[in-house]
């Protein structure tokens, strides 16, 4: 399963977001209504799913679904 589809599945399953609203340009806050606590839970779910660590500094740079997909792709290349 590609990374985008995995991220999308997490958003749909854990946060009850509309699958049709999730695309690479979707902002977690503006488009998907993810609040700060939800965002932290999302990051934890992503860390578990992809076996990686997202630092606070890195998390501050993540604003869209595309940002998180690119972050994960970069970490998997290492």
PDB file of N, CA, C and O in Angstrom:
ATOM      1  N   UNK A   1       0.856  -1.180   0.000  1.00  0.00           N
ATOM      2  CA  UNK A   1       0.000   0.000   0.000  1.00  0.00           C
ATOM      3  C   UNK A   1       0.901   1.242   0.000  1.00  0.00           C
ATOM      4  O   UNK A   1       1.863   1.319   0.765  1.00  0.00           O
ATOM      5  N   UNK A   2       0.587   2.190  -0.846  1.00  0.00           N
ATOM      6  CA  UNK A   2       1.430   3.375  -0.904  1.00  0.00           C
ATOM      7  C   UNK A   2       1.217   4.248   0.330  1.00  0.00           C
ATOM      8  O   UNK A   2       0.193   4.148   1.006  1.00  0.00           O
ATOM      9  N   UNK A   3       2.190   5.097   0.611  1.00  0.00           N
ATOM     10  CA  UNK A   3       2.190   5.906   1.830  1.00  0.00           C
ATOM     11  C   UNK A   3       0.937   6.772   1.933  1.00  0.00           C
ATOM     12  O   UNK A   3       0.318   6.832   2.995  1.00  0.00           O
ATOM     13  N   UNK A   4       0.557   7.437   0.856  1.00  0.00           N
ATOM     14  CA  UNK A   4      -0.633   8.285   0.899  1.00  0.00           C
ATOM     15  C   UNK A   4      -1.851   7.494   1.337  1.00  0.00           C
ATOM     16  O   UNK A   4      -2.635   7.965   2.160  1.00  0.00           O
ATOM     17  N   UNK A   5      -2.016   6.302   0.798  1.00  0.00           N
ATOM     18  CA  UNK A   5      -3.173   5.472   1.147  1.00  0.00           C
ATOM     19  C   UNK A   5      -3.144   5.050   2.616  1.00  0.00           C
ATOM     20  O   UNK A   5      -4.188   4.962   3.263  1.00  0.00           O
ATOM     21  N   UNK A   6      -1.945   4.790   3.138  1.00  0.00           N
ATOM     22  CA  UNK A   6      -1.821   4.424   4.544  1.00  0.00           C
ATOM     23  C   UNK A   6      -2.171   5.612   5.449  1.00  0.00           C
ATOM     24  O   UNK A   6      -2.883   5.452   6.440  1.00  0.00           O
ATOM     25  N   UNK A   7      -1.668   6.802   5.104  1.00  0.00           N
ATOM     26  CA  UNK A   7      -1.977   8.005   5.876  1.00  0.00           C
ATOM     27  C   UNK A   7      -3.481   8.278   5.823  1.00  0.00           C
ATOM     28  O   UNK A   7      -4.105   8.594   6.836  1.00  0.00           O
ATOM     29  N   UNK A   8      -4.039   8.151   4.645  1.00  0.00           N
ATOM     30  CA  UNK A   8      -5.477   8.369   4.454  1.00  0.00           C
ATOM     31  C   UNK A   8      -6.282   7.401   5.319  1.00  0.00           C
ATOM     32  O   UNK A   8      -7.263   7.796   5.951  1.00  0.00           O
ATOM     33  N   UNK A   9      -5.873   6.150   5.347  1.00  0.00           N
ATOM     34  CA  UNK A   9      -6.578   5.141   6.143  1.00  0.00           C
ATOM     35  C   UNK A   9      -6.541   5.481   7.632  1.00  0.00           C
ATOM     36  O   UNK A   9      -7.530   5.284   8.338  1.00  0.00           O
ATOM     37  N   UNK A  10      -5.409   5.990   8.108  1.00  0.00           N
ATOM     38  CA  UNK A  10      -5.300   6.395   9.515  1.00  0.00           C
ATOM     39  C   UNK A  10      -6.255   7.539   9.806  1.00  0.00           C
ATOM     40  O   UNK A  10      -6.952   7.526  10.820  1.00  0.00           O
ATOM     41  N   UNK A  11      -6.289   8.524   8.925  1.00  0.00           N
ATOM     42  CA  UNK A  11      -7.179   9.671   9.126  1.00  0.00           C
ATOM     43  C   UNK A  11      -8.646   9.246   9.130  1.00  0.00           C
ATOM     44  O   UNK A  11      -9.439   9.747   9.928  1.00  0.00           O
ATOM     45  N   UNK A  12      -8.999   8.336   8.254  1.00  0.00           N
ATOM     46  CA  UNK A  12     -10.384   7.870   8.171  1.00  0.00           C
ATOM     47  C   UNK A  12     -10.746   7.023   9.392  1.00  0.00           C
ATOM     48  O   UNK A  12     -11.790   7.237  10.008  1.00  0.00           O
ATOM     49  N   UNK A  13      -9.893   6.070   9.741  1.00  0.00           N
ATOM     50  CA  UNK A  13     -10.192   5.134  10.822  1.00  0.00           C
ATOM     51  C   UNK A  13     -10.142   5.780  12.203  1.00  0.00           C
ATOM     52  O   UNK A  13     -11.060   5.619  13.006  1.00  0.00           O
ATOM     53  N   UNK A  14      -9.069   6.507  12.470  1.00  0.00           N
ATOM     54  CA  UNK A  14      -8.881   7.011  13.828  1.00  0.00           C
ATOM     55  C   UNK A  14      -9.549   8.347  14.084  1.00  0.00           C
ATOM     56  O   UNK A  14      -9.912   8.661  15.217  1.00  0.00           O
ATOM     57  N   UNK A  15      -9.710   9.131  13.033  1.00  0.00           N
ATOM     58  CA  UNK A  15     -10.204  10.484  13.243  1.00  0.00           C
ATOM     59  C   UNK A  15     -11.516  10.761  12.520  1.00  0.00           C
ATOM     60  O   UNK A  15     -12.002  11.892  12.505  1.00  0.00           O
ATOM     61  N   UNK A  16     -12.086   9.713  11.918  1.00  0.00           N
ATOM     62  CA  UNK A  16     -13.405   9.803  11.293  1.00  0.00           C
ATOM     63  C   UNK A  16     -13.495  10.940  10.273  1.00  0.00           C
ATOM     64  O   UNK A  16     -14.507  11.636  10.201  1.00  0.00           O
ATOM     65  N   UNK A  17     -12.444  11.122   9.496  1.00  0.00           N
ATOM     66  CA  UNK A  17     -12.442  12.144   8.458  1.00  0.00           C
ATOM     67  C   UNK A  17     -13.037  11.560   7.185  1.00  0.00           C
ATOM     68  O   UNK A  17     -12.930  10.361   6.929  1.00  0.00           O
ATOM     69  N   UNK A  18     -13.659  12.413   6.398  1.00  0.00           N
ATOM     70  CA  UNK A  18     -14.271  12.009   5.142  1.00  0.00           C
ATOM     71  C   UNK A  18     -13.170  11.657   4.143  1.00  0.00           C
ATOM     72  O   UNK A  18     -12.297  12.476   3.854  1.00  0.00           O
ATOM     73  N   UNK A  19     -13.220  10.457   3.630  1.00  0.00           N
ATOM     74  CA  UNK A  19     -12.200   9.980   2.702  1.00  0.00           C
ATOM     75  C   UNK A  19     -12.070  10.889   1.477  1.00  0.00           C
ATOM     76  O   UNK A  19     -10.967  11.097   0.974  1.00  0.00           O
ATOM     77  N   UNK A  20     -13.179  11.423   1.005  1.00  0.00           N
ATOM     78  CA  UNK A  20     -13.158  12.279  -0.180  1.00  0.00           C
ATOM     79  C   UNK A  20     -12.459  13.614   0.074  1.00  0.00           C
ATOM     80  O   UNK A  20     -11.986  14.252  -0.866  1.00  0.00           O
ATOM     81  N   UNK A  21     -12.390  14.036   1.325  1.00  0.00           N
ATOM     82  CA  UNK A  21     -11.756  15.322   1.666  1.00  0.00           C
ATOM     83  C   UNK A  21     -10.245  15.194   1.798  1.00  0.00           C
ATOM     84  O   UNK A  21      -9.541  16.199   1.888  1.00  0.00           O
ATOM     85  N   UNK A  22      -9.749  13.969   1.809  1.00  0.00           N
ATOM     86  CA  UNK A  22      -8.315  13.754   2.036  1.00  0.00           C
ATOM     87  C   UNK A  22      -7.591  13.646   0.702  1.00  0.00           C
ATOM     88  O   UNK A  22      -7.792  12.704  -0.065  1.00  0.00           O
ATOM     89  N   UNK A  23      -6.747  14.632   0.450  1.00  0.00           N
ATOM     90  CA  UNK A  23      -5.873  14.617  -0.725  1.00  0.00           C
ATOM     91  C   UNK A  23      -4.531  15.196  -0.318  1.00  0.00           C
ATOM     92  O   UNK A  23      -4.370  15.631   0.822  1.00  0.00           O
ATOM     93  N   UNK A  24      -3.575  15.209  -1.215  1.00  0.00           N
ATOM     94  CA  UNK A  24      -2.226  15.651  -0.884  1.00  0.00           C
ATOM     95  C   UNK A  24      -2.175  17.116  -0.457  1.00  0.00           C
ATOM     96  O   UNK A  24      -1.298  17.497   0.319  1.00  0.00           O
ATOM     97  N   UNK A  25      -3.091  17.939  -0.945  1.00  0.00           N
ATOM     98  CA  UNK A  25      -3.094  19.368  -0.616  1.00  0.00           C
ATOM     99  C   UNK A  25      -3.918  19.700   0.623  1.00  0.00           C
ATOM    100  O   UNK A  25      -3.927  20.851   1.060  1.00  0.00           O
ATOM    101  N   UNK A  26      -4.599  18.733   1.188  1.00  0.00           N
ATOM    102  CA  UNK A  26      -5.486  18.987   2.328  1.00  0.00           C
ATOM    103  C   UNK A  26      -4.686  19.409   3.553  1.00  0.00           C
ATOM    104  O   UNK A  26      -3.763  18.716   3.984  1.00  0.00           O
ATOM    105  N   UNK A  27      -5.058  20.554   4.100  1.00  0.00           N
ATOM    106  CA  UNK A  27      -4.456  21.057   5.334  1.00  0.00           C
ATOM    107  C   UNK A  27      -5.097  20.328   6.509  1.00  0.00           C
ATOM    108  O   UNK A  27      -6.317  20.173   6.567  1.00  0.00           O
ATOM    109  N   UNK A  28      -4.264  19.884   7.439  1.00  0.00           N
ATOM    110  CA  UNK A  28      -4.802  19.189   8.601  1.00  0.00           C
ATOM    111  C   UNK A  28      -5.760  20.082   9.382  1.00  0.00           C
ATOM    112  O   UNK A  28      -6.816  19.628   9.823  1.00  0.00           O
ATOM    113  N   UNK A  29      -5.394  21.342   9.553  1.00  0.00           N
ATOM    114  CA  UNK A  29      -6.214  22.264  10.355  1.00  0.00           C
ATOM    115  C   UNK A  29      -7.370  22.825   9.545  1.00  0.00           C
ATOM    116  O   UNK A  29      -8.527  22.696   9.945  1.00  0.00           O
ATOM    117  N   UNK A  30      -7.072  23.446   8.414  1.00  0.00           N
ATOM    118  CA  UNK A  30      -8.096  24.170   7.656  1.00  0.00           C
ATOM    119  C   UNK A  30      -9.086  23.256   6.931  1.00  0.00           C
ATOM    120  O   UNK A  30     -10.287  23.528   6.925  1.00  0.00           O
ATOM    121  N   UNK A  31      -8.601  22.194   6.331  1.00  0.00           N
ATOM    122  CA  UNK A  31      -9.474  21.332   5.520  1.00  0.00           C
ATOM    123  C   UNK A  31     -10.047  20.140   6.288  1.00  0.00           C
ATOM    124  O   UNK A  31     -11.193  19.744   6.077  1.00  0.00           O
ATOM    125  N   UNK A  32      -9.233  19.575   7.179  1.00  0.00           N
ATOM    126  CA  UNK A  32      -9.656  18.349   7.864  1.00  0.00           C
ATOM    127  C   UNK A  32     -10.080  18.589   9.310  1.00  0.00           C
ATOM    128  O   UNK A  32     -10.565  17.675   9.976  1.00  0.00           O
ATOM    129  N   UNK A  33      -9.898  19.818   9.799  1.00  0.00           N
ATOM    130  CA  UNK A  33     -10.344  20.150  11.149  1.00  0.00           C
ATOM    131  C   UNK A  33      -9.610  19.424  12.254  1.00  0.00           C
ATOM    132  O   UNK A  33     -10.179  19.169  13.316  1.00  0.00           O
ATOM    133  N   UNK A  34      -8.349  19.085  12.018  1.00  0.00           N
ATOM    134  CA  UNK A  34      -7.553  18.395  13.029  1.00  0.00           C
ATOM    135  C   UNK A  34      -7.065  19.429  14.048  1.00  0.00           C
ATOM    136  O   UNK A  34      -6.359  20.374  13.698  1.00  0.00           O
ATOM    137  N   UNK A  35      -7.447  19.238  15.297  1.00  0.00           N
ATOM    138  CA  UNK A  35      -7.023  20.128  16.368  1.00  0.00           C
ATOM    139  C   UNK A  35      -5.670  19.671  16.913  1.00  0.00           C
ATOM    140  O   UNK A  35      -5.188  18.596  16.555  1.00  0.00           O
ATOM    141  N   UNK A  36      -5.067  20.469  17.763  1.00  0.00           N
ATOM    142  CA  UNK A  36      -3.701  20.196  18.228  1.00  0.00           C
ATOM    143  C   UNK A  36      -3.560  18.835  18.900  1.00  0.00           C
ATOM    144  O   UNK A  36      -2.584  18.127  18.651  1.00  0.00           O
ATOM    145  N   UNK A  37      -4.502  18.460  19.737  1.00  0.00           N
ATOM    146  CA  UNK A  37      -4.417  17.148  20.385  1.00  0.00           C
ATOM    147  C   UNK A  37      -4.577  16.026  19.366  1.00  0.00           C
ATOM    148  O   UNK A  37      -3.877  15.016  19.432  1.00  0.00           O
ATOM    149  N   UNK A  38      -5.497  16.204  18.428  1.00  0.00           N
ATOM    150  CA  UNK A  38      -5.666  15.221  17.356  1.00  0.00           C
ATOM    151  C   UNK A  38      -4.398  15.093  16.528  1.00  0.00           C
ATOM    152  O   UNK A  38      -4.029  13.996  16.111  1.00  0.00           O
ATOM    153  N   UNK A  39      -3.728  16.227  16.291  1.00  0.00           N
ATOM    154  CA  UNK A  39      -2.503  16.209  15.492  1.00  0.00           C
ATOM    155  C   UNK A  39      -1.420  15.394  16.199  1.00  0.00           C
ATOM    156  O   UNK A  39      -0.703  14.623  15.562  1.00  0.00           O
ATOM    157  N   UNK A  40      -1.306  15.564  17.503  1.00  0.00           N
ATOM    158  CA  UNK A  40      -0.327  14.786  18.268  1.00  0.00           C
ATOM    159  C   UNK A  40      -0.663  13.299  18.178  1.00  0.00           C
ATOM    160  O   UNK A  40       0.231  12.471  18.000  1.00  0.00           O
ATOM    161  N   UNK A  41      -1.937  12.960  18.299  1.00  0.00           N
ATOM    162  CA  UNK A  41      -2.356  11.566  18.171  1.00  0.00           C
ATOM    163  C   UNK A  41      -2.063  11.026  16.769  1.00  0.00           C
ATOM    164  O   UNK A  41      -1.661   9.874  16.612  1.00  0.00           O
ATOM    165  N   UNK A  42      -2.266  11.864  15.760  1.00  0.00           N
ATOM    166  CA  UNK A  42      -1.951  11.470  14.389  1.00  0.00           C
ATOM    167  C   UNK A  42      -0.465  11.176  14.246  1.00  0.00           C
ATOM    168  O   UNK A  42      -0.084  10.160  13.663  1.00  0.00           O
ATOM    169  N   UNK A  43       0.376  12.059  14.773  1.00  0.00           N
ATOM    170  CA  UNK A  43       1.819  11.849  14.684  1.00  0.00           C
ATOM    171  C   UNK A  43       2.225  10.552  15.374  1.00  0.00           C
ATOM    172  O   UNK A  43       3.070   9.820  14.861  1.00  0.00           O
ATOM    173  N   UNK A  44       1.641  10.264  16.516  1.00  0.00           N
ATOM    174  CA  UNK A  44       1.945   9.011  17.217  1.00  0.00           C
ATOM    175  C   UNK A  44       1.518   7.797  16.393  1.00  0.00           C
ATOM    176  O   UNK A  44       2.236   6.799  16.327  1.00  0.00           O
ATOM    177  N   UNK A  45       0.348   7.889  15.767  1.00  0.00           N
ATOM    178  CA  UNK A  45      -0.132   6.795  14.919  1.00  0.00           C
ATOM    179  C   UNK A  45       0.798   6.604  13.711  1.00  0.00           C
ATOM    180  O   UNK A  45       1.085   5.476  13.311  1.00  0.00           O
ATOM    181  N   UNK A  46       1.258   7.713  13.143  1.00  0.00           N
ATOM    182  CA  UNK A  46       2.179   7.631  12.001  1.00  0.00           C
ATOM    183  C   UNK A  46       3.515   7.043  12.424  1.00  0.00           C
ATOM    184  O   UNK A  46       4.103   6.247  11.692  1.00  0.00           O
ATOM    185  N   UNK A  47       3.994   7.428  13.591  1.00  0.00           N
ATOM    186  CA  UNK A  47       5.254   6.866  14.088  1.00  0.00           C
ATOM    187  C   UNK A  47       5.132   5.352  14.247  1.00  0.00           C
ATOM    188  O   UNK A  47       6.046   4.610  13.886  1.00  0.00           O
ATOM    189  N   UNK A  48       4.004   4.898  14.786  1.00  0.00           N
ATOM    190  CA  UNK A  48       3.789   3.456  14.957  1.00  0.00           C
ATOM    191  C   UNK A  48       3.668   2.748  13.611  1.00  0.00           C
ATOM    192  O   UNK A  48       4.287   1.708  13.388  1.00  0.00           O
ATOM    193  N   UNK A  49       2.870   3.320  12.722  1.00  0.00           N
ATOM    194  CA  UNK A  49       2.612   2.693  11.419  1.00  0.00           C
ATOM    195  C   UNK A  49       3.874   2.571  10.572  1.00  0.00           C
ATOM    196  O   UNK A  49       4.086   1.558   9.906  1.00  0.00           O
ATOM    197  N   UNK A  50       4.706   3.605  10.600  1.00  0.00           N
ATOM    198  CA  UNK A  50       5.869   3.651   9.709  1.00  0.00           C
ATOM    199  C   UNK A  50       7.194   3.436  10.435  1.00  0.00           C
ATOM    200  O   UNK A  50       8.261   3.548   9.831  1.00  0.00           O
ATOM    201  N   UNK A  51       7.126   3.123  11.739  1.00  0.00           N
ATOM    202  CA  UNK A  51       8.319   2.840  12.534  1.00  0.00           C
ATOM    203  C   UNK A  51       9.360   3.949  12.396  1.00  0.00           C
ATOM    204  O   UNK A  51      10.497   3.711  11.989  1.00  0.00           O
ATOM    205  N   UNK A  52       8.938   5.173  12.748  1.00  0.00           N
ATOM    206  CA  UNK A  52       9.846   6.310  12.706  1.00  0.00           C
ATOM    207  C   UNK A  52       9.547   7.245  13.861  1.00  0.00           C
ATOM    208  O   UNK A  52       8.557   7.078  14.573  1.00  0.00           O
ATOM    209  N   UNK A  53      10.413   8.229  14.037  1.00  0.00           N
ATOM    210  CA  UNK A  53      10.228   9.233  15.087  1.00  0.00           C
ATOM    211  C   UNK A  53      10.114  10.593  14.415  1.00  0.00           C
ATOM    212  O   UNK A  53      10.908  10.933  13.539  1.00  0.00           O
ATOM    213  N   UNK A  54       9.121  11.366  14.833  1.00  0.00           N
ATOM    214  CA  UNK A  54       8.913  12.707  14.298  1.00  0.00           C
ATOM    215  C   UNK A  54       9.190  13.685  15.433  1.00  0.00           C
ATOM    216  O   UNK A  54       8.441  13.751  16.407  1.00  0.00           O
ATOM    217  N   UNK A  55      10.274  14.443  15.297  1.00  0.00           N
ATOM    218  CA  UNK A  55      10.638  15.402  16.345  1.00  0.00           C
ATOM    219  C   UNK A  55       9.668  16.579  16.347  1.00  0.00           C
ATOM    220  O   UNK A  55       8.924  16.787  15.388  1.00  0.00           O
ATOM    221  N   UNK A  56       9.686  17.336  17.426  1.00  0.00           N
ATOM    222  CA  UNK A  56       8.830  18.521  17.517  1.00  0.00           C
ATOM    223  C   UNK A  56       9.151  19.512  16.402  1.00  0.00           C
ATOM    224  O   UNK A  56       8.248  20.121  15.828  1.00  0.00           O
ATOM    225  N   UNK A  57      10.435  19.671  16.098  1.00  0.00           N
ATOM    226  CA  UNK A  57      10.846  20.594  15.043  1.00  0.00           C
ATOM    227  C   UNK A  57      10.318  20.143  13.680  1.00  0.00           C
ATOM    228  O   UNK A  57       9.871  20.959  12.874  1.00  0.00           O
ATOM    229  N   UNK A  58      10.377  18.847  13.440  1.00  0.00           N
ATOM    230  CA  UNK A  58       9.870  18.314  12.176  1.00  0.00           C
ATOM    231  C   UNK A  58       8.351  18.440  12.112  1.00  0.00           C
ATOM    232  O   UNK A  58       7.795  18.752  11.059  1.00  0.00           O
ATOM    233  N   UNK A  59       7.681  18.198  13.233  1.00  0.00           N
ATOM    234  CA  UNK A  59       6.223  18.269  13.277  1.00  0.00           C
ATOM    235  C   UNK A  59       5.724  19.675  12.964  1.00  0.00           C
ATOM    236  O   UNK A  59       4.663  19.836  12.360  1.00  0.00           O
ATOM    237  N   UNK A  60       6.477  20.689  13.368  1.00  0.00           N
ATOM    238  CA  UNK A  60       6.081  22.072  13.108  1.00  0.00           C
ATOM    239  C   UNK A  60       6.050  22.398  11.615  1.00  0.00           C
ATOM    240  O   UNK A  60       5.386  23.349  11.202  1.00  0.00           O
ATOM    241  N   UNK A  61       6.759  21.622  10.811  1.00  0.00           N
ATOM    242  CA  UNK A  61       6.823  21.849   9.364  1.00  0.00           C
ATOM    243  C   UNK A  61       5.739  21.090   8.601  1.00  0.00           C
ATOM    244  O   UNK A  61       5.592  21.258   7.391  1.00  0.00           O
ATOM    245  N   UNK A  62       4.983  20.258   9.310  1.00  0.00           N
ATOM    246  CA  UNK A  62       3.958  19.435   8.677  1.00  0.00           C
ATOM    247  C   UNK A  62       2.609  20.139   8.791  1.00  0.00           C
ATOM    248  O   UNK A  62       2.073  20.311   9.886  1.00  0.00           O
ATOM    249  N   UNK A  63       2.072  20.542   7.639  1.00  0.00           N
ATOM    250  CA  UNK A  63       0.794  21.258   7.627  1.00  0.00           C
ATOM    251  C   UNK A  63      -0.259  20.579   6.746  1.00  0.00           C
ATOM    252  O   UNK A  63      -1.459  20.769   6.943  1.00  0.00           O
ATOM    253  N   UNK A  64       0.199  19.791   5.778  1.00  0.00           N
ATOM    254  CA  UNK A  64      -0.725  19.146   4.848  1.00  0.00           C
ATOM    255  C   UNK A  64      -0.462  17.635   4.798  1.00  0.00           C
ATOM    256  O   UNK A  64       0.555  17.143   5.287  1.00  0.00           O
ATOM    257  N   UNK A  65      -1.392  16.939   4.207  1.00  0.00           N
ATOM    258  CA  UNK A  65      -1.211  15.495   4.003  1.00  0.00           C
ATOM    259  C   UNK A  65       0.040  15.260   3.152  1.00  0.00           C
ATOM    260  O   UNK A  65       0.813  14.339   3.414  1.00  0.00           O
ATOM    261  N   UNK A  66       0.230  16.093   2.140  1.00  0.00           N
ATOM    262  CA  UNK A  66       1.414  15.974   1.286  1.00  0.00           C
ATOM    263  C   UNK A  66       2.714  16.148   2.058  1.00  0.00           C
ATOM    264  O   UNK A  66       3.701  15.464   1.788  1.00  0.00           O
ATOM    265  N   UNK A  67       2.710  17.068   3.022  1.00  0.00           N
ATOM    266  CA  UNK A  67       3.909  17.273   3.849  1.00  0.00           C
ATOM    267  C   UNK A  67       4.277  15.994   4.594  1.00  0.00           C
ATOM    268  O   UNK A  67       5.445  15.608   4.634  1.00  0.00           O
ATOM    269  N   UNK A  68       3.287  15.344   5.177  1.00  0.00           N
ATOM    270  CA  UNK A  68       3.574  14.147   5.957  1.00  0.00           C
ATOM    271  C   UNK A  68       3.976  12.991   5.032  1.00  0.00           C
ATOM    272  O   UNK A  68       4.840  12.191   5.390  1.00  0.00           O
ATOM    273  N   UNK A  69       3.368  12.896   3.868  1.00  0.00           N
ATOM    274  CA  UNK A  69       3.740  11.843   2.911  1.00  0.00           C
ATOM    275  C   UNK A  69       5.191  12.034   2.466  1.00  0.00           C
ATOM    276  O   UNK A  69       5.954  11.068   2.426  1.00  0.00           O
ATOM    277  N   UNK A  70       5.579  13.265   2.132  1.00  0.00           N
ATOM    278  CA  UNK A  70       6.960  13.534   1.715  1.00  0.00           C
ATOM    279  C   UNK A  70       7.935  13.260   2.857  1.00  0.00           C
ATOM    280  O   UNK A  70       9.018  12.721   2.631  1.00  0.00           O
ATOM    281  N   UNK A  71       7.558  13.626   4.078  1.00  0.00           N
ATOM    282  CA  UNK A  71       8.405  13.364   5.247  1.00  0.00           C
ATOM    283  C   UNK A  71       8.665  11.866   5.388  1.00  0.00           C
ATOM    284  O   UNK A  71       9.806  11.442   5.572  1.00  0.00           O
ATOM    285  N   UNK A  72       7.613  11.078   5.301  1.00  0.00           N
ATOM    286  CA  UNK A  72       7.751   9.627   5.452  1.00  0.00           C
ATOM    287  C   UNK A  72       8.576   9.045   4.309  1.00  0.00           C
ATOM    288  O   UNK A  72       9.436   8.196   4.541  1.00  0.00           O
ATOM    289  N   UNK A  73       8.326   9.492   3.080  1.00  0.00           N
ATOM    290  CA  UNK A  73       9.106   8.994   1.941  1.00  0.00           C
ATOM    291  C   UNK A  73      10.579   9.279   2.118  1.00  0.00           C
ATOM    292  O   UNK A  73      11.410   8.420   1.822  1.00  0.00           O
ATOM    293  N   UNK A  74      10.931  10.479   2.600  1.00  0.00           N
ATOM    294  CA  UNK A  74      12.336  10.829   2.821  1.00  0.00           C
ATOM    295  C   UNK A  74      12.959   9.940   3.884  1.00  0.00           C
ATOM    296  O   UNK A  74      14.106   9.518   3.736  1.00  0.00           O
ATOM    297  N   UNK A  75      12.233   9.650   4.946  1.00  0.00           N
ATOM    298  CA  UNK A  75      12.769   8.824   6.037  1.00  0.00           C
ATOM    299  C   UNK A  75      12.940   7.380   5.606  1.00  0.00           C
ATOM    300  O   UNK A  75      13.838   6.692   6.092  1.00  0.00           O
ATOM    301  N   UNK A  76      12.093   6.910   4.700  1.00  0.00           N
ATOM    302  CA  UNK A  76      12.201   5.517   4.267  1.00  0.00           C
ATOM    303  C   UNK A  76      13.357   5.314   3.309  1.00  0.00           C
ATOM    304  O   UNK A  76      13.802   4.182   3.117  1.00  0.00           O
ATOM    305  N   UNK A  77      13.856   6.382   2.700  1.00  0.00           N
ATOM    306  CA  UNK A  77      15.003   6.279   1.798  1.00  0.00           C
ATOM    307  C   UNK A  77      16.305   6.094   2.562  1.00  0.00           C
ATOM    308  O   UNK A  77      17.275   5.548   2.036  1.00  0.00           O
ATOM    309  N   UNK A  78      16.316   6.554   3.812  1.00  0.00           N
ATOM    310  CA  UNK A  78      17.548   6.527   4.626  1.00  0.00           C
ATOM    311  C   UNK A  78      17.870   5.133   5.065  1.00  0.00           C
ATOM    312  O   UNK A  78      18.867   4.918   5.755  1.00  0.00           O
TER     313      UNK A  78
END
